[in-house]
Amino acid sequence: MRIAEKVAASIGKGLVAGLAGTAAMTVSSTVEARLRHRAPSSAPARTTAKALGITSFENDIAQARFNDLSHWGYGTGLGVVRGLLDAAGLPPHTATAAHGAAVWGSELVILPAWDIAPPAIFWAPREVAIDAFHHTVYAVATGIAYELLGNGRGTRGGGTAS
């Protein structure tokens, strides 16, 4: 397979895997929010709105819809990073760990830089652990989905290369 084809296939698989990872993270964060009786995070909508120059929403429902769209868009789009790490030749476990570190690390830098959230050093240790857990769920689920989609490197589990 030519390099351009491999990169394109990796990006496509990354998008699908990112969607699966986002679904897993949505489940984990929704369950956690309900157990702790907290509102869903509005960070995705606030970050996207700031990036796009949106200053207000028509109502709370419009903001909630925009938040969901932002959350699913980020998670799906960030799956591309997982695909590119595979295309670069990283082993699956290493690519998943690097992907998780890149996604969580970018949140820890961007949210404070854009005044969406305080720096993590000011968070309670429990909040840091919960946030790390949700991002780990995302990265691991994305990695598993990516591998299940097949990586085009030959045989897996006794199958034949196509």
N, C-alpha and C positions, 0 to 999 in steps of 0.2 A: 504494500500500500504506500502510495506517495505521501510525503510529509503533509501536504495541504489536505489530502483526504483524511489522514489520521487526525489532524487537528480539528477538521470540520466534524468528523464523527465523534471525537472526544467532547467537543463543545455541545453537540446535540444530546449525547448521553448525559453530559453534565447538567443540562437544562432539565431533562426528565428526572434525573436523580435529585436535583435541587428541589423539584416539586415534591418528590417523595419525602425528602428531609424536612421540608417546610410543613408537610402534613404531620409528621411525627412531632416536630417541635410545637406545632399548634395544639396537638393533643396534650403534650406534657405541660405546656404553659397554661392551657385552659383548666386542666385538672388541678394544677397547683394553685391557680387563682381562686378557683371555687373552694378548695380546701382551706385557703387562708382568708377567704372572704375579701378579696381585693379586686379592684377594677382591672380590666385588661390593660396592658401597656399601650400608651398612646405614642410611644417613641417613634414607631415607623411613620405615622402620619406627620408628626411634628418635624421629623428629619426630612421627609420628602417634600413637605410644604415649604420648609425653609430653602431647600435646594431649588425648588421651582418658583420661589417668590410668592407663594400663596399666603396671604395674611389672615384669612378667615374663611369659615364655612357657613353655608346657609343655615344649618342646624346641626344638632348632635348626631342625627342619623347620617347626614352627609359626611360628617367627620369620621364616624365609625366605619362607613363604607370605604372611605379613602384610606383609613388605617388598615383595613383588611386587604385592600388592593396593594398598598405599599408593602405590607408584611409578606404577602404571597409573591409580589414582584421581586423584592429583595432576595428572599430565600431561593426562588427559582433561578433568578439571574446569577446569584452567587454560586450556584451549582457549576457554572462555567469554569470557575476557579478549580474545582475538583477535576473537571475534564482536562484542563490545561496541565495540571500536575501529573496526570496520567500520561498525557501526550509527551511530557518532558521526560518520561521514563522512570518516575519514582515508583517504588513498590507500593502496592495497594495500602498497606497499613501506614506507611510513611506519608503517602498522599493524603490519606484521611486525617492524620494528625496535623499535617501542615495546613490543610484546608480549615480544620477546626480552629487552629491558632490564628490563621489569617482572618477568618470571619469574626471571631470573638475579639481579637486584637484590634481590628478596625473599628468595632463598636466602642471599645474602651478608649480609643483615640478620638473618633469623630463626634460622639455624643457630647463629651465635655467641650471639645473645640467649638462646637456650634451651639453651646449653651442649652442642650437638650436635657442633659443629666450632669450631675456633679462627677468629678473624677472618682474612680472606684476606690481610691484610698479613703474617701469620705463615706463609703457605704458600710453598712454593718457587715461583718464577716458572713453572716447567714445569707444576706442578699447577694454577695459575691458568689457564694457557693451555689445558690439557686440559679443565678444567671449563667454560671459556668456549666451547670448541669443541663440547662436547656440548650445551650450551644453545643454541648457534647452530644446530646440526643440528635440534634440537627446534623452534625458532622458524621456521626456514626451511621445514622439512617441514610444519609446521602451516599456515603461510601459503600454501604451494603447494596443500595439500589444500583449504584454505578457498576459494581462488580456483577450483579445479577443481570445487568443489561449486556454483559460480555464486553471484553476489552480488545478483541481483535488481535491478541498476542499469540494466538495458537490454541492449543487444547486446554480445556478446563474440565476437571472431573471425569476424565475418560472420553470426552466428546471428541469430535474431529474438527479440525480447522476448516473454515469456509473460505 
